[in-house]
């Protein structure tokens, strides 16, 4: 489909198609066992179980894995319109430790989207609903279609 064909898909279907295309290429997310639970325009819920290899020296989940989960939810949310977006900046606040075996859900929500930039908040909660971390990401829209990115790279000889 050409980039302008997005109008032919309802927004919910477009968001789901973008997630499917990204997930297929997203080796990091798949390697960590992160699953996409829910997609909607400007929103994404991703889930990850804290494994033994994610535990740091204080017997908690390493913050880098929490950041990766939140950053991934942010990425899926801001790319849900089939317009390629990258991170312009991100920050995270760690609220409570994640423990071995915890099932974490990162819920990304669009705060604003105008011109080439967007702002997204992500909450990470464990299986008990306890807040683990809060994340804020700012996106920047570049050229291209999320769903056609693989074809565009192939056409350029990448």
Phi and psi restraints in degrees (value plus and minus 20) as a CYANA .aco file:
   2 UNK   PHI     -98.0   -58.0
   2 UNK   PSI     140.7   180.7
   3 UNK   PHI     -76.0   -36.0
   3 UNK   PSI     -57.1   -17.1
   4 UNK   PHI     -95.7   -55.7
   4 UNK   PSI     -27.2    12.8
   5 UNK   PHI     -98.0   -58.0
   5 UNK   PSI     -21.9    18.1
   6 UNK   PHI     -77.4   -37.4
   6 UNK   PSI     -50.5   -10.5
   7 UNK   PHI     -84.0   -44.0
   7 UNK   PSI     -38.8     1.2
   8 UNK   PHI    -100.3   -60.3
   8 UNK   PSI     -37.0     3.0
   9 UNK   PHI    -121.9   -81.9
   9 UNK   PSI     116.4   156.4
  10 UNK   PHI     -80.8   -40.8
  10 UNK   PSI     129.8   169.8
  11 UNK   PHI     -71.9   -31.9
  11 UNK   PSI     -60.4   -20.4
  12 UNK   PHI     -85.3   -45.3
  12 UNK   PSI     -65.3   -25.3
  13 UNK   PHI     -84.7   -44.7
  13 UNK   PSI     -57.1   -17.1
  14 UNK   PHI     -83.7   -43.7
  14 UNK   PSI     -64.9   -24.9
  15 UNK   PHI     -79.8   -39.8
  15 UNK   PSI     -63.4   -23.4
  16 UNK   PHI     -86.6   -46.6
  16 UNK   PSI     -58.7   -18.7
  17 UNK   PHI     -86.8   -46.8
  17 UNK   PSI     -59.0   -19.0
  18 UNK   PHI     -83.7   -43.7
  18 UNK   PSI     -63.5   -23.5
  19 UNK   PHI     -81.8   -41.8
  19 UNK   PSI     -62.7   -22.7
  20 UNK   PHI     -83.1   -43.1
  20 UNK   PSI     -62.1   -22.1
  21 UNK   PHI     -85.3   -45.3
  21 UNK   PSI     -63.3   -23.3
  22 UNK   PHI     -85.3   -45.3
  22 UNK   PSI     -65.2   -25.2
  23 UNK   PHI     -80.6   -40.6
  23 UNK   PSI     -58.2   -18.2
  24 UNK   PHI     -80.7   -40.7
  24 UNK   PSI     -54.5   -14.5
  25 UNK   PHI    -115.2   -75.2
  25 UNK   PSI     -28.6    11.4
  26 UNK   PHI    -109.5   -69.5
  26 UNK   PSI      62.1   102.1
  27 UNK   PHI     -84.0   -44.0
  27 UNK   PSI     -58.6   -18.6
  28 UNK   PHI     -81.8   -41.8
  28 UNK   PSI     -69.1   -29.1
  29 UNK   PHI     -81.4   -41.4
  29 UNK   PSI     -65.7   -25.7
  30 UNK   PHI     -85.8   -45.8
  30 UNK   PSI     -59.9   -19.9
  31 UNK   PHI     -80.7   -40.7
  31 UNK   PSI     -56.7   -16.7
  32 UNK   PHI    -103.2   -63.2
  32 UNK   PSI     -22.0    18.0
  33 UNK   PHI      55.9    95.9
  33 UNK   PSI      -0.9    39.1
  34 UNK   PHI     -94.4   -54.4
  34 UNK   PSI     113.8   153.8
  35 UNK   PHI    -134.8   -94.8
  35 UNK   PSI     123.4   163.4
  36 UNK   PHI    -107.3   -67.3
  36 UNK   PSI      95.7   135.7
  37 UNK   PHI    -108.0   -68.0
  37 UNK   PSI     -61.2   -21.2
  38 UNK   PHI    -173.1  -133.1
  38 UNK   PSI     120.0   160.0
  39 UNK   PHI    -148.8  -108.8
  39 UNK   PSI     126.6   166.6
  40 UNK   PHI    -175.6  -135.6
  40 UNK   PSI     144.9   184.9
  41 UNK   PHI     -77.1   -37.1
  41 UNK   PSI      99.1   139.1
  42 UNK   PHI      56.2    96.2
  42 UNK   PSI     -10.1    29.9
  43 UNK   PHI    -159.6  -119.6
  43 UNK   PSI     131.3   171.3
  44 UNK   PHI    -177.8  -137.8
  44 UNK   PSI     118.5   158.5
  45 UNK   PHI    -136.8   -96.8
  45 UNK   PSI     101.3   141.3
  46 UNK   PHI    -140.8  -100.8
  46 UNK   PSI     132.5   172.5
  47 UNK   PHI    -154.5  -114.5
  47 UNK   PSI     123.7   163.7
  48 UNK   PHI    -167.5  -127.5
  48 UNK   PSI     121.0   161.0
  49 UNK   PHI    -118.2   -78.2
  49 UNK   PSI     112.9   152.9
  50 UNK   PHI     -94.2   -54.2
  50 UNK   PSI      97.3   137.3
  51 UNK   PHI    -119.0   -79.0
  51 UNK   PSI     150.9   190.9
  52 UNK   PHI     -78.3   -38.3
  52 UNK   PSI     -57.2   -17.2
  53 UNK   PHI     -93.5   -53.5
  53 UNK   PSI     -25.2    14.8
  54 UNK   PHI    -117.2   -77.2
  54 UNK   PSI     -20.8    19.2
  55 UNK   PHI    -107.9   -67.9
  55 UNK   PSI     111.5   151.5
  56 UNK   PHI    -118.7   -78.7
  56 UNK   PSI    -192.0  -152.0
  57 UNK   PHI     -84.8   -44.8
  57 UNK   PSI     -33.2     6.8
  58 UNK   PHI    -122.6   -82.6
  58 UNK   PSI      -3.6    36.4
  59 UNK   PHI      46.4    86.4
  59 UNK   PSI       4.1    44.1
  60 UNK   PHI    -139.3   -99.3
  60 UNK   PSI     148.5   188.5
  61 UNK   PHI     -86.4   -46.4
  61 UNK   PSI     111.9   151.9
  62 UNK   PHI     -79.9   -39.9
  62 UNK   PSI     115.7   155.7
  63 UNK   PHI     -79.0   -39.0
  63 UNK   PSI     -48.1    -8.1
  64 UNK   PHI     -83.0   -43.0
  64 UNK   PSI     -53.5   -13.5
  65 UNK   PHI     -92.8   -52.8
  65 UNK   PSI     -56.5   -16.5
  66 UNK   PHI     -84.0   -44.0
  66 UNK   PSI     -63.1   -23.1
  67 UNK   PHI     -81.3   -41.3
  67 UNK   PSI     -63.3   -23.3
  68 UNK   PHI     -81.0   -41.0
  68 UNK   PSI     -63.2   -23.2
  69 UNK   PHI     -81.6   -41.6
  69 UNK   PSI     -68.4   -28.4
  70 UNK   PHI     -85.1   -45.1
  70 UNK   PSI     -63.7   -23.7
  71 UNK   PHI     -83.1   -43.1
  71 UNK   PSI     -56.1   -16.1
  72 UNK   PHI     -87.4   -47.4
  72 UNK   PSI     -63.9   -23.9
  73 UNK   PHI     -81.1   -41.1
  73 UNK   PSI     -63.4   -23.4
  74 UNK   PHI     -76.7   -36.7
  74 UNK   PSI     -67.6   -27.6
  75 UNK   PHI     -80.8   -40.8
  75 UNK   PSI     -64.6   -24.6
  76 UNK   PHI     -85.9   -45.9
  76 UNK   PSI     -59.2   -19.2
  77 UNK   PHI     -85.9   -45.9
  77 UNK   PSI     -67.2   -27.2
  78 UNK   PHI     -95.7   -55.7
  78 UNK   PSI     -36.7     3.3
  79 UNK   PHI    -117.3   -77.3
  79 UNK   PSI      -9.4    30.6
  80 UNK   PHI     -96.2   -56.2
  80 UNK   PSI     -24.6    15.4
  81 UNK   PHI    -121.1   -81.1
  81 UNK   PSI     -12.0    28.0
  82 UNK   PHI      43.5    83.5
  82 UNK   PSI      11.2    51.2
  83 UNK   PHI    -140.7  -100.7
  83 UNK   PSI     102.4   142.4
  84 UNK   PHI     -85.2   -45.2
  84 UNK   PSI     103.1   143.1
  85 UNK   PHI    -144.1  -104.1
  85 UNK   PSI     124.3   164.3
  86 UNK   PHI    -142.8  -102.8
  86 UNK   PSI     145.2   185.2
  87 UNK   PHI     -97.2   -57.2
  87 UNK   PSI     111.1   151.1
  88 UNK   PHI    -115.5   -75.5
  88 UNK   PSI     -48.8    -8.8
  89 UNK   PHI    -195.7  -155.7
  89 UNK   PSI     130.5   170.5
  90 UNK   PHI    -166.3  -126.3
  90 UNK   PSI     130.7   170.7
  91 UNK   PHI    -164.2  -124.2
  91 UNK   PSI     135.3   175.3
  92 UNK   PHI    -160.6  -120.6
  92 UNK   PSI     123.7   163.7
  93 UNK   PHI    -139.0   -99.0
  93 UNK   PSI     106.5   146.5
  94 UNK   PHI    -110.4   -70.4
  94 UNK   PSI     105.5   145.5
  95 UNK   PHI    -121.3   -81.3
  95 UNK   PSI     -67.2   -27.2
  96 UNK   PHI    -164.0  -124.0
  96 UNK   PSI     135.9   175.9
  97 UNK   PHI     -94.7   -54.7
  97 UNK   PSI     125.5   165.5
  98 UNK   PHI    -110.5   -70.5
  98 UNK   PSI     120.4   160.4
  99 UNK   PHI    -133.3   -93.3
  99 UNK   PSI     137.2   177.2
 100 UNK   PHI     -71.1   -31.1
 100 UNK   PSI     108.7   148.7
 101 UNK   PHI      68.5   108.5
 101 UNK   PSI     -31.4     8.6
 102 UNK   PHI     -80.8   -40.8
 102 UNK   PSI     121.2   161.2
 103 UNK   PHI    -120.0   -80.0
 103 UNK   PSI      90.8   130.8
 104 UNK   PHI    -121.0   -81.0
 104 UNK   PSI     118.9   158.9
 105 UNK   PHI    -140.1  -100.1
 105 UNK   PSI     105.9   145.9
 106 UNK   PHI    -125.0   -85.0
 106 UNK   PSI     102.3   142.3
 107 UNK   PHI    -133.2   -93.2
 107 UNK   PSI      90.2   130.2
 108 UNK   PHI    -116.1   -76.1
 108 UNK   PSI     116.1   156.1
 109 UNK   PHI    -154.0  -114.0
 109 UNK   PSI     112.6   152.6
 110 UNK   PHI     -90.6   -50.6
 110 UNK   PSI     110.2   150.2
 111 UNK   PHI    -117.2   -77.2
 111 UNK   PSI     -62.7   -22.7
 112 UNK   PHI    -175.0  -135.0
 112 UNK   PSI     136.0   176.0
 113 UNK   PHI    -175.5  -135.5
 113 UNK   PSI      94.7   134.7
 114 UNK   PHI    -173.9  -133.9
 114 UNK   PSI     115.1   155.1
 115 UNK   PHI      41.9    81.9
 115 UNK   PSI    -145.0  -105.0
 116 UNK   PHI    -119.2   -79.2
 116 UNK   PSI     -22.6    17.4
 117 UNK   PHI    -139.2   -99.2
 117 UNK   PSI     137.0   177.0
 118 UNK   PHI    -165.5  -125.5
 118 UNK   PSI     136.8   176.8
 119 UNK   PHI    -144.3  -104.3
 119 UNK   PSI     115.5   155.5
 120 UNK   PHI    -156.6  -116.6
 120 UNK   PSI     118.5   158.5
 121 UNK   PHI    -129.2   -89.2
 121 UNK   PSI     123.3   163.3
 122 UNK   PHI    -149.9  -109.9
 122 UNK   PSI     111.5   151.5
 123 UNK   PHI    -131.5   -91.5
 123 UNK   PSI     110.6   150.6
 124 UNK   PHI    -126.8   -86.8
 124 UNK   PSI     105.4   145.4
 125 UNK   PHI    -146.0  -106.0
 125 UNK   PSI     132.5   172.5
 126 UNK   PHI    -108.2   -68.2
 126 UNK   PSI    -196.2  -156.2
 127 UNK   PHI     -85.1   -45.1
 127 UNK   PSI     -34.1     5.9
 128 UNK   PHI    -117.5   -77.5
 128 UNK   PSI     -16.6    23.4
 129 UNK   PHI      61.7   101.7
 129 UNK   PSI     -11.1    28.9
 130 UNK   PHI     -97.1   -57.1
 130 UNK   PSI     112.0   152.0
 131 UNK   PHI     -91.1   -51.1
 131 UNK   PSI     104.5   144.5
 132 UNK   PHI    -123.0   -83.0
 132 UNK   PSI     -61.3   -21.3
 133 UNK   PHI    -178.9  -138.9
 133 UNK   PSI     135.4   175.4
 134 UNK   PHI    -144.8  -104.8
 134 UNK   PSI     121.3   161.3
 135 UNK   PHI    -154.4  -114.4
 135 UNK   PSI     125.1   165.1
 136 UNK   PHI    -149.5  -109.5
 136 UNK   PSI     112.6   152.6
 137 UNK   PHI    -148.0  -108.0
 137 UNK   PSI     122.8   162.8
 138 UNK   PHI    -133.7   -93.7
 138 UNK   PSI     106.6   146.6
 139 UNK   PHI    -122.0   -82.0
 139 UNK   PSI     137.8   177.8
 140 UNK   PHI    -153.5  -113.5
 140 UNK   PSI     104.4   144.4
 141 UNK   PHI    -101.5   -61.5
 141 UNK   PSI     108.1   148.1
 142 UNK   PHI    -134.1   -94.1
 142 UNK   PSI    -193.9  -153.9
 143 UNK   PHI     -94.4   -54.4
 143 UNK   PSI     130.5   170.5
 144 UNK   PHI      97.5   137.5
 144 UNK   PSI     148.1   188.1
 145 UNK   PHI    -131.1   -91.1
 145 UNK   PSI     111.8   151.8
 146 UNK   PHI     -79.0   -39.0
 146 UNK   PSI     -65.3   -25.3
 147 UNK   PHI     -91.8   -51.8
 147 UNK   PSI     -45.2    -5.2
 148 UNK   PHI    -122.4   -82.4
 148 UNK   PSI     -15.8    24.2
 149 UNK   PHI     -77.3   -37.3
 149 UNK   PSI     -61.5   -21.5
 150 UNK   PHI     -82.1   -42.1
 150 UNK   PSI     -63.6   -23.6
 151 UNK   PHI     -86.2   -46.2
 151 UNK   PSI     -58.6   -18.6
 152 UNK   PHI     -84.2   -44.2
 152 UNK   PSI     -61.5   -21.5
 153 UNK   PHI     -85.3   -45.3
 153 UNK   PSI     -61.5   -21.5
 154 UNK   PHI     -84.1   -44.1
 154 UNK   PSI     -61.2   -21.2
 155 UNK   PHI     -84.9   -44.9
 155 UNK   PSI     -47.9    -7.9
 156 UNK   PHI    -107.0   -67.0
 156 UNK   PSI     -22.1    17.9
 157 UNK   PHI      61.9   101.9
 157 UNK   PSI      -0.3    39.7
